[in-house]
Every structure is written in structure tokens, then in C-alpha cells.
Amino acid sequence: MNGQGQDWDDLRLFLAVARAGSLAGAARMLGVTHSTVFRRIGAFEARLGARLFNRLPSGYALTAAGEEMRDSVLRIEEEIAALALKVTGQDQRPSGTIRITATDLLAVAVLPRHIAAFRAEWPGIEIEVVVADTMLDLARREADVALRIGNPVQETLVGRRVGRLAFAVYAAVHTGLRGPGDPAHGDWIGYGSAHGPLSRSLARWWPQMRQVYRTNSIIAAHAAARAGIGLAALPCVLADCDPELVRATSLPEEFMLDLWLLTHEDLRNTARVRNFLDFMAAALTTDADLLEGRCPCKTKPAEA
């Protein structure tokens, strides 16, 4: 292999196809078109004089040469990510961009007003929010900061627990439900495996619950509950102050989930990241009543 003429963009494109197993998947990961990936991966193979992928009906599979290339490129990617983290970690300017990853729930119900207040205090810092149910890798700089539900799993991450999310069962006001009754006998909006801890807790609490609608999105479940499709277990921060919903019944403390604010250890002293973490931790502390289901507008289940 001749290293001349190769750059990181070529290698990054190759790695995206290897990870996705298809041109379409790689195009989505990189934010480019299918035709761009097709053209560039072909040109890359031509310059190398080696076929890196077998074109199969099921997708793109690595050849032996491709597997060897992938292992080398992964090491390069790790080195580049580590270097970028170390360099960025020394940046003491309160300016630049912070890339934040969060679920749709947090991006819609929690972050916007706090980000608006943060931008008013730090106008030189720009914010990019990546809405994703999958956990983006902070070590690979897929994001700078993560607001996550559940405990962190990467050893290189640092952060703090900034709150707890309470859940309750809600129904649309127009359905006429004004008391808890027996939710096990009602129609339910379910989450399946998309939200494992919540789904498992609901199954233990109401094993006979009839799920007539399922979604992988809490925001979509919220919309379905408003439409009257069925009962939904929703975060209180999202549903309590929605005039279209009534809290049918509260849920026990076991349904609470921890909320964590995280970054990579090499970024913790970067000025813009440190400012954001400190600001957001304080802001979310003031949201404790709302996050934990003590919103003044609906602190108790509605009475019949």
C-alpha cells in the first residue's frame, strides 16, 4: 500500500462502510449521498490497487485485505481521537461549539430553555444537539457532552448525576378517564425493547397489560397518548403540565431513572465544556420538582 495520496477522509469513508455494511448506512453516518459513497469508495480501491469489499446482495462485506485495512484504520482512529481530546482539553477560550447528545425526550422537554439561558450568558459558545437513542461515543468525539438517562458505562467518562426522572401513567383528557381504575385492563402504549428498564418495570407491575400500540420514542408515545390511543407511562417532566393529558395514576419510586451529565475526562477542563457542565448542573437542580413529578399543576392523580 502506497501512503501517498491517502488522507483521513478516505479512511473515514472506508471505516463507515465497514461499520455499516452498506453504502446507504455509511451515507447516513457521514451525512452524504449514496452516490458519493459509491464513487469515493471505488476511487479509493482503484488508488490502492486492491478490492476492500465484496459486493453482495446483502451489502458490502470486507475482503481479507479489507479486514487488515480495518484493523489498521481503527488504530489510527483511536490515535486521532486521543490527540484531539488532549488538544481540545487545553483550550481555555469560552468560545467555539459544544456538541451535545441526548434522547428525543431530553432534547424536547428538558434542554431548550436551559440552552437558551446558557447562550444568553455565553454568546460566544455555539450549541449543536444530536438527538439519538443510541449512545454516541464521547471517546471518539462523536459528541462533547452527553445528557443520558441511566448510569454511565465508559470508564473514561466523568460527570455527575443531575436529577431523577419520575414516571406516571397518563391518558388523554378527552377519553373521560378521571381516576386510576385498573390500568391492567386498559389499552396501553408500549415501548417494547427500545426502553428496556421502563418496559420491564411495567411488565412486572401490570403483567396482563394489553399493548395496542408500540413505539421506540417517548415523544411519539406522548403524542399517541394525547390522541387517545391508550394509557402511557410518560416522564412527568413531559406530561404533567400538558393540559391535554390527565395523570391516571402515579408510579412507585422503582420507575425513577437517574439523569447524568457526562463528558470525556480529557475535555473536563476545556473552558466551554466546563462552563456548560457547571451551568447545566445548576439549572437541572432547580428542575428537581418537575423532573421528580411534583409539578404544582398535577401533583396527584385526578379524582373521579
C-alpha positions as CSV (number, residue, x, y, z in Angstrom):
1,M,0.0,0.0,0.0
2,N,1.3,3.4,-1.0
3,G,0.5,6.0,1.6
4,Q,0.9,8.9,-0.9
5,G,-2.4,10.5,-1.8
6,Q,-4.3,8.9,1.1
7,D,-5.9,11.2,3.7
8,W,-8.1,10.7,6.7
9,D,-11.3,11.4,4.7
10,D,-10.6,8.3,2.6
11,L,-10.0,6.2,5.7
12,R,-13.0,7.6,7.5
13,L,-15.2,6.8,4.5
14,F,-13.8,3.2,4.3
15,L,-14.5,2.7,8.0
16,A,-18.1,4.0,7.7
17,V,-18.8,1.4,5.0
18,A,-17.1,-1.3,7.0
19,R,-19.2,-0.5,10.1
20,A,-22.5,-0.1,8.3
21,G,-22.1,-2.9,5.9
22,S,-23.8,-0.9,3.2
23,L,-23.4,2.3,1.1
24,A,-26.7,3.7,2.4
25,G,-25.8,3.1,6.0
26,A,-22.4,4.8,5.5
27,A,-24.0,7.7,3.7
28,R,-26.3,8.3,6.7
29,M,-23.4,8.1,9.2
30,L,-21.4,10.7,7.2
31,G,-24.2,12.9,6.1
32,V,-23.5,12.5,2.3
33,T,-25.3,10.9,-0.6
34,H,-25.3,7.2,-1.5
35,S,-23.8,8.1,-4.9
36,T,-20.9,10.0,-3.2
37,V,-20.0,7.0,-1.1
38,F,-20.2,4.7,-4.1
39,R,-17.9,6.9,-6.2
40,R,-15.4,7.6,-3.5
41,I,-15.0,4.0,-2.2
42,G,-14.5,2.9,-5.8
43,A,-11.9,5.5,-6.4
44,F,-10.2,4.6,-3.1
45,E,-9.9,0.9,-4.1
46,A,-8.6,1.9,-7.5
47,R,-5.8,4.0,-6.0
48,L,-4.9,1.2,-3.6
49,G,-5.0,-1.4,-6.4
50,A,-6.9,-3.7,-4.0
51,R,-10.5,-4.7,-3.5
52,L,-11.6,-3.9,0.0
53,F,-15.2,-5.1,-0.2
54,N,-17.1,-7.9,-1.7
55,R,-20.4,-6.5,-3.2
56,L,-23.1,-8.9,-2.1
57,P,-26.9,-8.8,-2.4
58,S,-27.0,-8.3,1.4
59,G,-24.5,-5.5,1.4
60,Y,-20.8,-4.8,1.5
61,A,-18.6,-7.4,3.2
62,L,-14.9,-6.9,3.9
63,T,-12.3,-8.9,1.9
64,A,-9.2,-10.2,3.6
65,A,-7.4,-7.1,2.5
66,G,-10.3,-5.0,3.8
67,E,-10.2,-6.7,7.2
68,E,-6.5,-5.9,7.5
69,M,-7.1,-2.3,6.5
70,R,-10.0,-2.0,9.0
71,D,-7.8,-3.1,11.9
72,S,-5.1,-0.6,11.0
73,V,-7.6,2.2,10.4
74,L,-9.2,1.6,13.8
75,R,-5.9,2.1,15.5
76,I,-5.4,5.3,13.5
77,E,-8.9,6.5,14.5
78,E,-8.1,5.9,18.2
79,E,-4.9,7.8,18.0
80,I,-6.6,10.8,16.2
81,A,-9.4,10.8,18.7
82,A,-7.0,10.7,21.7
83,L,-4.9,13.5,20.2
84,A,-8.0,15.7,19.5
85,L,-9.2,15.2,23.1
86,K,-5.8,16.2,24.5
87,V,-5.5,19.3,22.3
88,T,-9.1,20.4,22.9
89,G,-8.8,19.8,26.6
90,Q,-6.2,22.6,26.7
91,D,-8.5,25.1,25.1
92,Q,-9.3,27.8,27.7
93,R,-11.3,30.1,25.4
94,P,-15.0,30.4,26.3
95,S,-16.0,30.1,22.6
96,G,-16.5,27.5,19.9
97,T,-19.0,24.7,19.5
98,I,-20.2,22.2,22.0
99,R,-21.8,19.0,20.5
100,I,-24.4,17.6,22.9
101,T,-26.1,14.2,22.6
102,A,-29.4,13.5,24.2
103,T,-32.6,11.4,23.6
104,D,-35.6,13.0,22.0
105,L,-37.3,13.3,25.4
106,L,-34.4,15.3,26.9
107,A,-33.8,17.3,23.7
108,V,-37.5,18.4,23.7
109,A,-38.6,18.5,27.3
110,V,-35.5,19.4,29.3
111,L,-32.7,21.1,27.3
112,P,-34.2,24.0,25.2
113,R,-34.9,26.7,27.8
114,H,-31.7,25.9,29.7
115,I,-29.7,26.2,26.5
116,A,-31.4,29.5,25.7
117,A,-30.3,30.8,29.2
118,F,-26.8,29.4,28.7
119,R,-26.4,31.1,25.3
120,A,-27.6,34.4,26.8
121,E,-24.7,34.1,29.4
122,W,-22.1,32.7,27.0
123,P,-22.9,34.1,23.5
124,G,-19.5,33.0,22.1
125,I,-20.4,29.3,22.6
126,E,-22.5,27.6,19.9
127,I,-24.5,24.5,20.7
128,E,-25.2,21.5,18.4
129,V,-27.7,18.9,19.8
130,V,-27.6,15.4,18.3
131,V,-30.8,13.6,19.1
132,A,-30.0,9.9,19.3
133,D,-31.4,6.9,21.3
134,T,-28.1,5.1,20.8
135,M,-25.2,6.2,23.0
136,L,-22.7,8.2,20.9
137,D,-19.1,7.5,21.8
138,L,-17.6,10.5,23.6
139,A,-14.1,9.0,23.4
140,R,-14.3,9.1,19.6
141,R,-15.5,12.7,19.7
142,E,-19.0,11.8,18.4
143,A,-20.1,14.3,21.0
144,D,-18.5,16.5,23.7
145,V,-21.2,16.2,26.3
146,A,-24.0,13.7,26.9
147,L,-27.2,14.1,28.9
148,R,-28.1,10.5,29.5
149,I,-30.8,8.5,31.3
150,G,-29.1,5.7,33.3
151,N,-25.7,5.2,34.7
152,P,-22.5,5.8,32.6
153,V,-20.8,2.7,31.3
154,Q,-17.5,4.1,29.9
155,E,-14.6,4.3,32.3
156,T,-13.1,7.3,30.6
157,L,-16.3,9.4,31.2
158,V,-16.6,11.9,34.1
159,G,-19.7,13.7,35.2
160,R,-22.4,13.9,37.8
161,R,-25.9,12.8,38.5
162,V,-28.0,15.9,37.9
163,G,-31.5,14.6,38.7
164,R,-34.0,11.8,38.7
165,L,-36.8,11.3,36.2
166,A,-40.2,10.2,37.6
167,F,-42.8,8.5,35.5
168,A,-46.6,8.3,35.9
169,V,-49.5,6.8,33.8
170,Y,-51.3,9.3,31.7
171,A,-54.4,9.4,29.5
172,A,-56.0,11.9,27.1
173,V,-58.4,14.3,28.9
174,H,-61.0,13.7,26.1
175,T,-61.2,10.0,26.9
176,G,-63.1,10.8,30.1
177,L,-60.7,8.9,32.4
178,R,-60.6,10.7,35.8
179,G,-59.3,8.0,38.1
180,P,-56.8,5.2,38.1
181,G,-59.3,2.3,38.0
182,D,-57.3,-0.8,36.9
183,P,-54.8,0.1,34.2
184,A,-54.1,-3.6,33.5
185,H,-57.5,-3.7,31.8
186,G,-57.0,-0.7,29.6
187,D,-55.4,-0.2,26.2
188,W,-51.7,0.7,26.5
189,I,-49.0,2.4,24.5
190,G,-45.8,0.4,24.9
191,Y,-42.1,0.7,24.3
192,G,-41.0,-2.8,23.7
193,S,-37.3,-3.3,23.9
194,A,-36.5,0.3,22.9
195,H,-36.7,1.4,26.6
196,G,-35.7,-1.7,28.4
197,P,-35.8,-0.7,32.1
198,L,-39.1,1.0,31.8
199,S,-40.7,-1.8,29.7
200,R,-39.5,-4.4,32.2
201,S,-40.8,-2.4,35.2
202,L,-44.2,-2.0,33.6
203,A,-44.4,-5.7,32.7
204,R,-43.7,-6.6,36.4
205,W,-46.2,-4.1,37.7
206,W,-49.0,-5.0,35.2
207,P,-48.1,-8.3,33.6
208,Q,-51.5,-8.5,31.8
209,M,-51.3,-5.1,30.3
210,R,-52.6,-5.0,26.7
211,Q,-50.3,-3.0,24.4
212,V,-52.2,-1.9,21.4
213,Y,-49.5,0.5,20.1
214,R,-45.7,0.4,20.4
215,T,-43.1,3.0,19.6
216,N,-39.3,3.4,20.2
217,S,-39.8,7.1,21.0
218,I,-41.2,8.6,24.2
219,I,-42.1,11.8,22.3
220,A,-44.1,9.6,19.9
221,A,-45.8,7.9,22.9
222,H,-46.7,11.3,24.3
223,A,-48.3,12.2,21.0
224,A,-50.2,8.9,20.9
225,A,-51.5,9.4,24.5
226,R,-52.7,12.9,23.6
227,A,-54.6,11.3,20.6
228,G,-56.4,8.9,23.0
229,I,-54.8,5.7,21.7
230,G,-54.3,4.4,25.2
231,L,-52.6,4.8,28.5
232,A,-48.9,5.6,28.5
233,A,-46.2,5.7,31.1
234,L,-44.6,9.0,30.5
235,P,-41.9,11.2,32.2
236,C,-43.6,13.7,34.5
237,V,-41.4,16.5,33.1
238,L,-43.0,16.0,29.7
239,A,-46.6,15.2,30.7
240,D,-47.5,16.8,34.0
241,C,-48.1,20.3,32.7
242,D,-49.7,19.2,29.4
243,P,-53.4,20.3,29.5
244,E,-54.3,17.6,27.1
245,L,-53.3,14.8,29.5
246,V,-54.5,13.7,32.9
247,R,-52.4,11.7,35.3
248,A,-54.3,8.4,35.8
249,T,-52.1,7.0,38.4
250,S,-48.6,7.6,39.9
251,L,-45.9,5.0,39.7
252,P,-43.7,3.8,42.6
253,E,-40.1,5.0,43.0
254,E,-38.7,2.0,41.2
255,F,-39.8,3.7,38.0
256,M,-37.5,6.6,38.6
257,L,-34.4,6.8,36.4
258,D,-31.2,8.7,37.0
259,L,-30.2,11.6,34.8
260,W,-26.5,12.0,34.2
261,L,-24.4,14.8,32.6
262,L,-21.2,13.4,31.2
263,T,-18.1,14.3,29.2
264,H,-14.7,12.7,28.4
265,E,-12.1,13.1,31.1
266,D,-9.8,14.9,28.6
267,L,-12.4,17.6,28.0
268,R,-13.4,18.3,31.6
269,N,-11.1,21.3,31.8
270,T,-11.9,22.8,28.4
271,A,-13.4,26.2,29.1
272,R,-16.6,25.9,27.0
273,V,-17.3,22.4,28.2
274,R,-16.6,23.2,31.9
275,N,-18.9,26.3,31.7
276,F,-21.7,24.3,30.1
277,L,-21.4,21.4,32.6
278,D,-21.5,23.8,35.6
279,F,-24.3,25.9,34.2
280,M,-26.5,22.9,33.2
281,A,-25.9,21.0,36.5
282,A,-27.1,24.1,38.5
283,A,-30.1,24.6,36.1
284,L,-31.2,21.0,36.3
285,T,-31.1,21.2,40.1
286,T,-33.7,23.9,40.0
287,D,-35.9,21.5,37.9
288,A,-36.0,18.8,40.7
289,D,-39.7,19.2,41.4
290,L,-40.7,19.0,37.8
291,L,-38.3,16.1,37.0
292,E,-39.5,14.1,40.0
293,G,-43.2,14.5,39.4
294,R,-44.0,17.3,41.8
295,C,-45.2,19.8,39.2
296,P,-47.7,22.1,41.1
297,C,-50.3,21.7,38.3
298,K,-50.7,17.9,38.8
299,T,-49.3,16.6,42.0
300,K,-52.0,14.0,42.5
301,P,-54.0,11.6,40.3
302,A,-57.2,13.2,39.1
303,E,-60.3,12.3,41.2
304,A,-63.4,10.7,39.7
